[in-house]
């Protein structure tokens, strides 16, 4: 079973940056899709960024222009670079993989944007 472990979350001031990492137990090249989703208190979980096996990416409107998703298949890692963070970005960020039609999730990492 594919395991995903996130890291890089924490407390950051508005306007700051964080880089989240997601390390997979297996080769992420076998995953058709890798992505990041977030869930803030009182809100539904939303997809933030997605990257396909061919490198194509899609972003939520709230993230576009500020966040960048990338993947390093050699190291089985997916990244989410988050810049110009705002309090509304506060949420638990979870790594997501889809492989052979099955969904895998990490436990999530907390991102808090506050002064």
N, C-alpha and C positions, 0 to 999 in steps of 0.2 A: 504494500500500500504506500502511496506517495505521501510523504510527510513534509509539511511546510512550517518553517520557523521564522517568525518575523523579529526584527530588532531595529533599533534606531529611534524609537519614539521617546518622548520626554516633554519637558516644559520648555517652551520657547516664547520669547516676546513677540508681539505683533511686528510684522515686517521681517522677522527672522526666517531662517531656513533650517530644514531638516532633511536628512536622507535616510529613507527606510530601506531595509534590506530584507529579502525573503530567500532563505536557503532551502532548497528542495533536496530530499533524500535520494532522488533519482535524477536522471538526465531530463532537464526541462525541455530539451529539444523534442521530446515525444509528446509534449503538451501542445495541443492546437492553439490554446489560448492561455495566457497568464494575465493576471490583473490585480488591481487593488480596489477594495471597497471600504466604505466607512459607515459607521453608525454613530450618530450623535444622540445625546439624551433627548428623549421625546420625539425623535425623528426616525423615519424608516431608513433601512440600510440602502445605500446608493453606490452604484459603480462609479469609481473616480477615474480610473485609467485602465486601459486594456492594451495588450500587445499580442499580436498574432505571431505565428511561427515564421512568417515571412518578413517580420519587422514592422508591419503596419500597426499604427496606434490610433486609438480613439480616446477622447477625454470627455468628461462631464463638462458642461458649460461653465460651471463654477471653478473648474480646475484648469481649463484651457488657458495657455499663456503663462501660467504660474508653475504648473507641475509637469514633470517629464518622467515617463516610464521607459525603462530600458531593461534588457536582459543579457546575461552573460552565460551562455549555454555551457561553456567550458567549466565554469565554476558552479553551475546549477543555481544561479542566483538571479533574482529579479529585483530591480531597484525602483524606488519612487523618490525623485528629487523634488522637494517642495520648497518653493521660494515665495517671498512676500506673503508669509502666512498671516492669516486673520483669525480673530476669535471664532468666527463661524466655521473654521476648519477643525475646531476641537472635536475629536471623535476617537473611537477605537478603529484603527486601520487594520484590515485583514487581507492577507494574501490569498489569492484564489487561483486555482488551476483547473482546467478542463482537459481531460485526456480520455480518449476512447469513450466519450459521452458521459463520463463520470466527473462529478464535482468534488474537489478537495479544498479544504480551508485550513488556514493556520489559526492559532488561538487569538491572534491580534496583538497589536501594540498601541498603547495609549499615546495620543498626541494632544497636548494641551497648549493652547495659544492664549497667553494671558500676561499682563504686566505684573 
